[in-house]
Amino acid sequence: MDLIPAPLSSVRLQGQDFPLDRRTTLTAPPGLAGAERWLRTALTAATGLPLAPGRAGEGVELVHDGSLAGEAYRLSVRPGRAVITAGGPAGALWGAQTLRRLLGPDAYRRAPLRDGGWVLPGTDIADAPRFAWRGALLDVARHFLPKSDVLRFVDQLSAHKLNVLHLHLTDDQGWRVEIKRYPRLTERASWRERSMVGYRAAQRRDDRPHGGFYTQDDLREIVAYAAERAVTVVPEIDLPGHSQAAIAAYPELGNTDVVDTAALGVWTDWGVSHNVLNPSEGTLRFFEGVLEEVLELFPSEFVHLGGDECPKEQWKDSAAAQARIRELGLANEDELQSHVIRHFDRWLAERGRRLIGWDEILEGGLAPGAAVSSWRGYAGGIAAARAGHDVVMCPEQHVYLDHRQAPGEDEPIPVGFVRTLEDVYRFEPVPAGLDEAAARRVIGTQANLWSEFADSARDVDYRAFPRLAAFAEVAWSALPADPAARDYAGFERRLRGHLAVLDALGVEYRPDGGPHPWQRRPGVAGRPIDGPPPVV
């Protein structure tokens, strides 16, 4: 059985297959009703079988076992019966995903391709994830993705047992979340006049306005849809850097004694804008108002506040910012940034939430209780873990999926480090040298897909897959800690069968032989790298 991600244990039982037919039932207790509903919807669409509710002890049955961890499950298939035993709703959903995979790629279609012939192979599977946080970042700020594409991405995550969608909602180049008390954030900050095309150094732009935003009901729908598939949506509202779009809508948020912020627009470049938020009490109140509405939309424990790549030049030149440093008794601009992060760390904690930010939040003093997304390599995560802070490992050198997938010159906009499918499979989230207590602080790992060079769902597909399938196995499965000891050849063999699942899902993944012809764009593909790697 070519399962990806690989389960803890799997035994194929010859002669114990379970053919499904129109009499096959699907049953679950109330506590697992969500997984039952999802499985019935998915399989009825693909097979045409009704899978009506039945009695315990027959057909396909979901069973709760409190002795298992919440995301753990067991799947047993025998003639006439298939039982998913789960520790909780998430475990039941992951067991249901595995059962669907056992039926073959056609089980991922939205309409039946044949009448009958659906067979579950006899098997015993025991499974549980390695990490609690198994995430993927989707950047909808640089290039907006319609809601339907986000929901489709959620389906892809859930099919691979990834359980966190980190939604990057704001940046210099666009603001994507409706905030009712600040309407100009979507009226003004959600659209830019044009976009840079390809590399920063090329200085080429199109003439098309680009933008869009999600209404609050859109986001409620995304969150609910993801929850039904055991995926938690973690929002990111970037501050105090990466904020030019917000400043363009509300100029008083900028450093008005240094820059004519009223003349700023939503940024049309890639990279890092030097226009950052001013650190006044008024700015803090403004973003408290933003976050009050964000918390109503996203029930996740964690809220990501960026905290990265905040240029300090404007603060150094601003009399108001320097007065603020003196007023607060701070030593420098780094501590001023830390003050902003600490403020929102306390603010979120008072409301039962936790702040997570990029590893720059270590500079100037780490906010108490904050967790760290370690993107600039392992160092920030190691320091945070040793200091007793939770860490999500997502180093750009290993798991930035916008980076090119091969060293050849025909990759579409071949930016950044070369990170092949094998490179991703051999990524180890827990750094060597951490003691046991610090290693436990690595709560998970995440692959990041920034969208400067991905302006459509098909570009996202191409950059994400099949590398995201390899990453899912790293995040879920009990692979050897030594990357060199991992059976990459075995993964490649299983991937050949898994690609048929991606085909059925309509995923336009990068084929093993290289880019499709439509991705060889004149004037872009084949050009040498003429700029630094993309930034967060």
C-alpha positions as CSV (number, residue, x, y, z in Angstrom):
1,M,0.0,0.0,0.0
2,D,1.6,3.2,-1.2
3,L,0.5,5.5,1.6
4,I,1.8,9.0,1.9
5,P,2.5,10.0,4.6
6,A,3.7,6.6,5.8
7,P,1.9,5.2,8.8
8,L,3.6,3.9,11.9
9,S,2.7,0.4,10.9
10,S,0.8,-1.3,8.1
11,V,0.1,-4.9,7.4
12,R,-1.6,-6.1,4.2
13,L,-3.9,-9.1,4.9
14,Q,-4.4,-11.3,1.8
15,G,-7.9,-12.7,1.4
16,Q,-9.4,-10.3,3.8
17,D,-10.7,-7.7,1.4
18,F,-14.0,-5.8,1.9
19,P,-16.0,-5.1,-1.3
20,L,-18.3,-2.1,-0.9
21,D,-21.8,-2.0,-2.4
22,R,-25.1,-0.2,-2.1
23,R,-25.9,-2.1,1.1
24,T,-22.6,-0.9,2.8
25,T,-23.3,1.3,5.8
26,L,-21.3,4.0,7.5
27,T,-21.8,4.6,11.3
28,A,-20.2,6.7,14.0
29,P,-21.0,7.9,17.5
30,P,-22.0,11.6,18.0
31,G,-18.5,12.7,19.0
32,L,-17.1,11.6,15.6
33,A,-20.0,12.8,13.5
34,G,-17.9,15.4,11.7
35,A,-15.5,12.7,10.3
36,E,-18.5,10.5,9.4
37,R,-20.1,13.4,7.5
38,W,-16.9,14.2,5.7
39,L,-16.3,10.6,4.7
40,R,-19.8,10.0,3.5
41,T,-19.8,13.2,1.4
42,A,-16.4,12.4,-0.2
43,L,-17.1,8.7,-0.9
44,T,-20.7,9.1,-2.0
45,A,-19.6,11.7,-4.6
46,A,-16.8,9.4,-5.9
47,T,-18.5,6.0,-5.8
48,G,-22.2,6.8,-6.1
49,L,-22.8,4.5,-3.0
50,P,-25.3,5.9,-0.5
51,L,-23.4,4.7,2.6
52,A,-26.4,5.0,4.7
53,P,-26.2,5.0,8.6
54,G,-26.3,1.5,10.0
55,R,-25.8,-0.5,13.1
56,A,-22.7,-0.8,15.2
57,G,-20.6,-3.8,14.3
58,E,-21.2,-3.8,10.6
59,G,-20.1,-1.9,7.5
60,V,-17.7,1.0,7.9
61,E,-17.7,2.1,11.5
62,L,-15.9,4.9,13.4
63,V,-15.2,4.1,17.0
64,H,-13.8,6.3,19.8
65,D,-11.1,5.0,22.1
66,G,-10.0,7.4,24.8
67,S,-6.8,5.6,25.4
68,L,-5.5,6.8,22.1
69,A,-4.1,10.3,21.6
70,G,-6.4,12.7,19.8
71,E,-4.8,12.5,16.4
72,A,-4.0,8.8,16.6
73,Y,-6.1,6.1,14.9
74,R,-6.2,2.4,14.0
75,L,-7.8,1.1,10.8
76,S,-8.8,-2.6,10.5
77,V,-10.4,-4.0,7.3
78,R,-11.9,-7.5,7.2
79,P,-14.6,-9.0,5.0
80,G,-17.8,-7.1,5.6
81,R,-16.4,-4.6,8.0
82,A,-13.9,-1.7,8.3
83,V,-13.3,-0.1,11.6
84,I,-11.6,3.2,12.3
85,T,-10.7,3.5,16.0
86,A,-9.7,7.0,16.9
87,G,-8.6,9.0,19.9
88,G,-10.7,12.0,18.9
89,P,-12.3,13.8,16.0
90,A,-9.0,14.6,14.3
91,G,-7.8,11.0,14.5
92,A,-11.1,9.9,13.1
93,L,-10.7,12.3,10.1
94,W,-7.1,11.1,9.5
95,G,-8.3,7.5,9.6
96,A,-11.1,8.4,7.1
97,Q,-8.5,10.0,4.8
98,T,-6.5,6.7,4.9
99,L,-9.6,4.7,4.2
100,R,-10.3,6.8,1.2
101,R,-6.7,6.3,0.0
102,L,-7.1,2.6,0.2
103,L,-9.9,2.7,-2.3
104,G,-7.5,4.1,-5.0
105,P,-7.2,7.4,-6.9
106,D,-10.7,7.3,-8.3
107,A,-12.0,7.8,-4.7
108,Y,-10.7,11.4,-5.1
109,R,-13.0,12.2,-8.0
110,R,-16.1,14.3,-7.6
111,A,-18.3,12.0,-9.6
112,P,-18.3,8.2,-10.2
113,L,-16.2,6.9,-13.1
114,R,-17.5,3.4,-12.8
115,D,-20.4,1.4,-11.4
116,G,-19.1,-0.8,-8.7
117,G,-15.7,-2.4,-8.1
118,W,-14.9,-0.5,-5.0
119,V,-12.8,-2.7,-2.7
120,L,-11.0,-2.0,0.6
121,P,-8.0,-4.2,0.9
122,G,-7.7,-6.3,4.1
123,T,-5.3,-4.4,6.4
124,D,-4.3,-3.4,9.9
125,I,-2.9,0.1,10.2
126,A,-1.8,1.9,13.4
127,D,-0.9,5.5,13.0
128,A,-0.2,8.7,14.9
129,P,1.7,12.0,14.0
130,R,5.2,12.9,15.0
131,F,4.5,16.6,15.4
132,A,1.4,18.5,16.6
133,W,2.0,21.4,14.2
134,R,2.2,20.2,10.6
135,G,1.7,23.4,8.6
136,A,1.8,25.1,5.3
137,L,1.9,28.9,4.8
138,L,-0.1,30.3,2.0
139,D,0.8,33.9,1.1
140,V,-2.4,35.6,-0.2
141,A,-1.0,39.1,0.4
142,R,1.5,39.4,-2.4
143,H,-0.9,37.7,-4.9
144,F,-4.6,37.3,-3.9
145,L,-6.2,33.8,-4.3
146,P,-9.9,33.6,-4.5
147,K,-11.7,31.9,-1.7
148,S,-12.4,28.8,-3.9
149,D,-8.7,28.3,-4.4
150,V,-8.0,28.6,-0.7
151,L,-10.7,25.9,0.0
152,R,-9.1,23.7,-2.6
153,F,-5.7,24.2,-0.9
154,V,-7.3,23.1,2.4
155,D,-8.4,19.9,0.8
156,Q,-4.9,19.3,-0.4
157,L,-3.5,19.8,3.1
158,S,-6.0,17.5,4.8
159,A,-5.4,14.8,2.2
160,H,-1.8,14.8,3.3
161,K,-2.6,15.0,7.0
162,L,-1.2,18.5,7.4
163,N,-3.2,20.3,10.1
164,V,-2.3,24.0,10.0
165,L,-3.0,26.6,7.3
166,H,-0.9,29.6,8.1
167,L,-2.7,32.3,6.1
168,H,-0.5,35.4,5.4
169,L,-3.2,38.0,5.1
170,T,-1.3,41.4,5.2
171,D,1.9,42.8,3.8
172,D,3.3,45.9,2.0
173,Q,1.7,44.7,-1.2
174,G,-1.9,44.1,0.0
175,W,-4.4,43.8,2.9
176,R,-6.8,40.8,2.5
177,V,-9.0,40.7,5.6
178,E,-12.2,42.8,6.0
179,I,-12.0,44.9,9.2
180,K,-15.4,46.6,9.6
181,R,-14.2,49.4,11.9
182,Y,-11.5,50.4,9.4
183,P,-13.1,50.1,6.0
184,R,-10.2,51.8,4.1
185,L,-8.1,48.7,4.8
186,T,-10.1,46.9,2.1
187,E,-11.3,49.9,0.1
188,R,-7.8,51.2,-0.4
189,A,-5.2,48.8,0.9
190,S,-6.5,45.6,-0.8
191,W,-5.5,46.8,-4.3
192,R,-2.2,48.0,-5.9
193,E,-1.8,49.8,-9.2
194,R,0.4,47.2,-10.8
195,S,2.8,44.4,-9.9
196,M,6.5,43.7,-10.4
197,V,7.0,40.8,-12.8
198,G,9.8,38.3,-12.1
199,Y,13.0,39.3,-10.4
200,R,13.4,42.5,-8.4
201,A,16.6,43.5,-10.2
202,A,14.8,43.3,-13.5
203,Q,12.5,46.2,-12.5
204,R,9.7,45.0,-14.9
205,R,6.1,45.7,-14.1
206,D,2.8,44.9,-15.7
207,D,0.0,47.4,-16.1
208,R,-2.7,45.4,-14.3
209,P,-4.2,46.5,-11.0
210,H,-4.1,43.5,-8.6
211,G,-6.1,42.9,-5.5
212,G,-9.0,41.4,-3.6
213,F,-9.9,40.6,0.0
214,Y,-11.9,38.1,2.0
215,T,-15.1,39.3,3.7
216,Q,-15.6,38.3,7.3
217,D,-18.1,35.7,6.1
218,D,-15.6,34.4,3.6
219,L,-13.1,33.8,6.4
220,R,-15.7,32.2,8.7
221,E,-16.4,29.8,5.8
222,I,-12.7,29.0,5.3
223,V,-12.2,28.4,9.0
224,A,-15.3,26.2,9.3
225,Y,-14.4,24.3,6.1
226,A,-10.9,23.7,7.3
227,A,-12.1,22.6,10.8
228,E,-14.3,19.9,9.2
229,R,-11.1,18.6,7.7
230,A,-9.0,18.8,10.9
231,V,-7.1,21.8,9.7
232,T,-6.6,24.9,11.9
233,V,-6.3,28.3,10.2
234,V,-3.7,30.5,11.9
235,P,-4.0,34.2,10.7
236,E,-1.0,36.4,10.2
237,I,-1.3,40.2,10.6
238,D,2.1,41.6,10.0
239,L,3.5,44.4,12.2
240,P,5.4,46.6,12.8
241,G,7.1,46.1,9.4
242,H,5.6,44.8,6.2
243,S,2.8,47.4,6.7
244,Q,2.9,49.8,3.8
245,A,-0.5,48.8,2.6
246,A,-2.1,49.6,5.9
247,I,-0.2,53.0,6.0
248,A,-1.5,53.7,2.5
249,A,-5.0,53.4,3.8
250,Y,-4.5,55.2,7.1
251,P,-1.4,57.5,6.7
252,E,-1.4,58.4,10.4
253,L,-0.1,54.9,11.1
254,G,3.2,55.8,9.4
255,N,6.1,58.0,10.5
256,T,4.6,61.2,9.4
257,D,7.5,63.4,10.6
258,V,9.9,61.6,8.3
259,V,7.8,60.6,5.2
260,D,4.8,62.1,3.5
261,T,2.7,59.1,4.2
262,A,-0.4,60.6,2.6
263,A,1.4,60.2,-0.8
264,L,2.1,56.5,-0.3
265,G,0.3,53.8,-2.2
266,V,0.1,50.1,-1.8
267,W,3.6,48.9,-2.7
268,T,4.2,47.6,-6.2
269,D,7.7,46.2,-5.5
270,W,8.8,42.9,-4.0
271,G,11.1,42.8,-1.0
272,V,10.9,44.8,2.2
273,S,9.5,48.3,2.3
274,H,11.1,50.9,4.6
275,N,7.7,52.4,5.4
276,V,6.9,50.8,8.8
277,L,4.3,51.6,11.5
278,N,5.0,54.4,14.0
279,P,5.2,53.0,17.5
280,S,2.7,55.4,19.1
281,E,-0.1,54.5,21.5
282,G,-2.6,55.4,18.7
283,T,-1.0,52.8,16.4
284,L,-1.3,50.1,19.2
285,R,-5.0,51.0,19.7
286,F,-5.6,50.8,16.0
287,F,-4.2,47.2,15.8
288,E,-5.9,46.2,18.9
289,G,-9.1,47.1,17.0
290,V,-7.9,45.0,14.0
291,L,-7.1,42.1,16.3
292,E,-10.4,42.2,18.1
293,E,-12.2,41.4,14.8
294,V,-9.5,38.9,13.8
295,L,-10.1,37.0,17.0
296,E,-13.8,36.8,16.3
297,L,-13.0,35.2,13.0
298,F,-10.2,32.8,13.9
299,P,-10.6,30.6,17.0
300,S,-7.0,29.3,16.7
301,E,-4.9,29.2,19.8
302,F,-2.1,31.0,18.0
303,V,-2.2,34.3,16.2
304,H,0.8,35.2,14.0
305,L,2.0,38.8,14.1
306,G,5.0,38.6,11.8
307,G,7.5,40.8,13.7
308,D,10.1,40.2,10.9
309,E,12.1,42.4,8.6
310,C,11.3,45.7,10.2
311,P,13.8,48.3,8.9
312,K,14.7,50.8,11.6
313,E,15.8,53.8,9.5
314,Q,12.6,55.7,9.8
315,W,12.5,55.2,13.6
316,K,16.1,56.5,13.8
317,D,15.2,59.6,11.9
318,S,11.8,60.2,13.6
319,A,11.8,62.6,16.5
320,A,8.5,61.0,17.6
321,A,10.0,57.5,17.6
322,Q,13.1,58.7,19.5
323,A,10.9,60.4,22.0
324,R,8.9,57.2,22.4
325,I,12.2,55.3,23.1
326,R,13.1,57.7,25.8
327,E,9.5,57.7,27.3
328,L,9.6,53.9,27.6
329,G,13.1,53.8,28.9
330,L,14.4,51.6,26.0
331,A,17.9,51.4,24.8
332,N,17.4,51.4,21.1
333,E,15.2,50.7,18.1
334,D,15.5,46.9,18.5
335,E,14.0,47.2,22.0
336,L,11.3,49.5,20.5
337,Q,10.2,46.7,18.2
338,S,10.3,44.3,21.1
339,H,8.1,46.6,23.0
340,V,5.5,46.4,20.3
341,I,5.6,42.6,20.2
342,R,5.5,42.4,24.0
343,H,2.5,44.6,24.1
344,F,0.5,42.3,21.8
345,D,1.8,39.2,23.5
346,R,0.3,40.4,26.7
347,W,-2.9,41.6,24.9
348,L,-3.4,38.2,23.3
349,A,-2.6,36.3,26.5
350,E,-5.3,38.3,28.3
351,R,-7.8,36.9,25.8
352,G,-6.6,33.3,26.0
353,R,-4.5,33.4,22.8
354,R,-0.8,33.0,22.1
355,L,1.4,35.1,19.9
356,I,3.7,33.5,17.4
357,G,6.1,35.4,15.2
358,W,9.1,35.1,12.9
359,D,12.5,34.7,14.7
360,E,13.2,38.4,14.6
361,I,11.1,38.7,17.7
362,L,14.1,37.4,19.5
363,E,15.9,40.7,18.8
364,G,15.6,43.2,21.6
365,G,14.3,40.5,24.0
366,L,11.9,37.7,23.4
367,A,8.3,38.3,24.4
368,P,7.3,36.1,27.4
369,G,5.0,33.3,26.3
370,A,5.6,33.9,22.6
371,A,6.3,31.1,20.2
372,V,8.8,31.4,17.3
373,S,8.6,30.5,13.6
374,S,12.3,29.9,12.8
375,W,12.8,30.9,9.2
376,R,16.3,32.2,9.0
377,G,17.8,28.8,9.4
378,Y,17.8,26.8,12.7
379,A,19.6,29.3,14.9
380,G,16.6,31.3,16.0
381,G,14.6,28.2,16.8
382,I,17.5,26.7,18.8
383,A,17.8,29.8,20.9
384,A,14.1,30.0,21.5
385,A,13.8,26.3,22.4
386,R,16.7,26.5,24.8
387,A,15.0,29.6,26.4
388,G,11.8,27.5,27.0
389,H,9.7,28.8,24.1
390,D,7.8,26.7,21.6
391,V,9.2,26.6,18.1
392,V,7.8,25.8,14.6
393,M,10.8,25.0,12.4
394,C,10.5,26.4,8.8
395,P,14.0,27.4,7.7
396,E,14.1,29.0,4.2
397,Q,17.1,26.9,3.3
398,H,15.0,23.8,3.5
399,V,11.2,24.3,3.2
400,Y,10.5,27.5,1.3
401,L,8.5,26.0,-1.6
402,D,8.6,29.1,-3.7
403,H,12.3,28.4,-4.3
404,R,13.2,26.6,-7.5
405,Q,13.0,22.8,-7.6
406,A,15.9,22.0,-9.9
407,P,19.2,23.6,-11.0
408,G,18.3,23.8,-14.7
409,E,17.6,27.1,-16.3
410,D,14.1,26.2,-17.5
411,E,12.4,26.4,-14.1
412,P,9.7,29.2,-14.2
413,I,11.2,32.3,-12.5
414,P,13.9,30.1,-10.9
415,V,14.5,32.1,-7.7
416,G,16.2,31.2,-4.5
417,F,18.0,28.1,-3.3
418,V,17.6,24.9,-5.3
419,R,15.5,22.6,-3.2
420,T,14.7,19.3,-4.8
421,L,12.1,16.8,-3.8
422,E,14.8,14.8,-2.1
423,D,16.1,17.8,-0.3
424,V,12.7,18.4,1.3
425,Y,12.4,14.7,2.2
426,R,15.7,14.8,4.0
427,F,14.8,17.9,6.0
428,E,15.0,17.2,9.8
429,P,12.9,19.7,11.9
430,V,14.7,19.0,15.2
431,P,18.2,20.3,15.2
432,A,21.0,18.0,16.4
433,G,22.5,19.1,19.7
434,L,19.3,20.1,21.5
435,D,18.8,18.3,24.8
436,E,15.6,16.4,25.5
437,A,13.8,19.3,27.1
438,A,14.6,21.8,24.4
439,A,13.8,19.3,21.6
440,R,10.3,18.9,23.1
441,R,9.9,22.7,22.5
442,V,9.9,22.0,18.7
443,I,6.1,21.6,18.5
444,G,6.2,21.2,14.7
445,T,7.3,22.2,11.3
446,Q,5.9,24.2,8.4
447,A,6.5,24.6,4.7
448,N,6.2,28.2,3.4
449,L,4.9,29.2,0.0
450,W,5.4,32.9,-0.7
451,S,3.6,34.3,-3.7
452,E,5.7,37.0,-5.3
453,F,6.2,34.6,-8.2
454,A,3.0,32.6,-7.9
455,D,0.1,34.6,-9.2
456,S,-2.4,31.8,-9.7
457,A,-3.6,28.5,-8.2
458,R,-1.7,26.6,-10.9
459,D,1.6,28.3,-10.0
460,V,0.9,27.4,-6.3
461,D,0.3,23.8,-7.4
462,Y,3.5,23.7,-9.4
463,R,5.7,25.1,-6.6
464,A,4.0,23.1,-3.8
465,F,3.8,19.6,-5.3
466,P,5.1,17.0,-5.1
467,R,7.4,18.6,-2.5
468,L,4.5,19.2,-0.1
469,A,3.9,15.4,-0.2
470,A,7.5,14.8,0.9
471,F,7.2,17.5,3.6
472,A,4.0,15.9,4.9
473,E,5.8,12.6,5.5
474,V,8.6,14.5,7.3
475,A,6.0,16.2,9.6
476,W,3.8,13.1,10.2
477,S,5.8,9.9,9.9
478,A,8.4,8.4,12.3
479,L,11.3,8.9,9.9
480,P,14.9,8.3,11.0
481,A,16.3,11.5,12.6
482,D,19.4,11.1,10.5
483,P,18.3,12.4,7.1
484,A,20.9,10.2,5.3
485,A,19.2,7.1,6.8
486,R,15.8,7.8,5.2
487,D,14.6,5.5,2.4
488,Y,14.2,8.1,-0.3
489,A,14.0,5.4,-3.0
490,G,11.1,3.8,-1.2
491,F,9.4,7.2,-1.0
492,E,9.9,7.7,-4.7
493,R,8.3,4.4,-5.4
494,R,5.3,5.2,-3.3
495,L,5.1,8.7,-4.8
496,R,4.6,7.2,-8.3
497,G,1.3,5.8,-7.1
498,H,0.5,8.9,-5.1
499,L,0.7,11.1,-8.2
500,A,-2.4,9.5,-9.5
501,V,-4.2,10.9,-6.4
502,L,-2.9,14.3,-7.2
503,D,-4.1,13.9,-10.8
504,A,-7.6,13.0,-9.5
505,L,-7.5,16.0,-7.3
506,G,-6.6,18.2,-10.2
507,V,-3.2,19.3,-8.8
508,E,-0.9,20.6,-11.5
509,Y,2.3,19.4,-9.8
510,R,5.8,19.7,-11.3
511,P,6.4,16.5,-13.3
512,D,9.6,14.6,-12.7
513,G,10.9,15.5,-16.1
514,G,10.7,19.2,-15.6
515,P,8.4,22.1,-16.3
516,H,5.5,21.9,-18.7
517,P,5.7,24.0,-21.9
518,W,3.3,26.6,-20.6
519,Q,5.7,27.4,-17.8
520,R,8.6,28.3,-20.1
521,R,7.8,31.9,-20.2
522,P,9.6,34.0,-22.8
523,G,12.0,36.5,-21.2
524,V,11.7,34.8,-17.8
525,A,12.4,31.1,-17.8
526,G,16.1,30.4,-18.4
527,R,17.3,33.7,-17.1
528,P,20.2,33.6,-14.5
529,I,19.4,34.5,-10.9
530,D,19.9,38.3,-10.7
531,G,18.6,39.0,-7.2
532,P,18.6,37.7,-3.6
533,P,16.2,35.0,-2.5
534,P,12.6,36.1,-1.9
535,V,11.9,37.4,1.6
536,V,9.2,36.8,4.2
